[in-house]
Amino acid sequence: MDRRKRRGDGSGYTLVLGFIVLGILAVIVGYGFGNYMIRAVMGDVADTEPSEDSSTEPAAGGTAQVEEVMVNLPVLTLYRVQVGAFSSVENAQNLALELRNRSLPAHVVGGDLHRVEAGLYATKEVAVEVAADLESRGYPVYVGKWELNSPPVVLGAGDPYYNLAQKAFAALTALMMEQGMAWDAYAKQKDGQVLVEGLERVEEDIRAVHKDLQEATPPAGWQDLHVRLLDMLSLAITNIYEVKAFANSGDASTYAQAMSYFMQLTDEYRLLYNELAGRT
């Protein structure tokens, strides 16, 4: 009896030891399999983390795509009232001074001949009416077309400044189109308030881009153009101020100032835009 009992006790120990070994093996296998599955689902950490040498820069010899900033103007057509053309700039300036002294608008346009203009309108019909009034005052008159129909101009690429310049041209274009139609309306209705009805939004855009350009640094080769663009925006702000002053006062001399600034602005705008078109 005692001998059988001792043999039974030994087999029990062996069975317990076997379960312990199997448990340890199960833990090891489970850990290994679990680690494998985690890596399979999430990916090896070494593969997902960027190395120090990784980069989003284009490879050597490659080129990054940089979008060009362009100005594509609508065709602008206005009608100018001319009262003289001279080979001598002094004679042209004397006639312009005479017109201003009579509270009439005047602007001298340079060229082979120095033209003296006394009005700029959106339609030929109105320009002809204004010309007839000037002719009745003793001035020789001619109605000609002011047109800007230039191809799209590439300002540049890779510098936020070009986007500001694009906004400046857009704001100036909007002002010239608005002013041309407003002066037509005034010539027909003789009500100064029609001149300011559409100016508020345009003025806001002009002032905003003027401020942004003042704080911007132009790229190489744009320093002179930058100054001229700022000058045009300043002239546009002055023009808007004079238009508002005339709308409120109805004073003839203020009318002459407002229209003269408008003619000067369109002239300088065309010169600068055509210069840019010649650079591309």
ABEGO torsion letter per residue (X at the ends): XAAAAAAAAAAAAAAAAAAAAAAAAAAAAAAAAAAAAAAAAAEBAAAABBBAABBABBBBGBBBBBBBBBBBBBBBBBBBBBAEBBABAAAAAAAAAAAAAAGBBBBBBBEABBBBBAEBBABAAAAAAAAAAAAAAGBBBBBBBBBBBBBBBBAEBGBAAAAAAAAAAAAAAAAAAAAAAAAAAAAAAGBAAAAAAAAAAAAAAAAAAAAAAAABBBBBGAAAAAAAAAAAAAAAAAAAAAAAAAAAAGBAAAAAAAAAAAAAAAAAAAAAAAAAAAAX
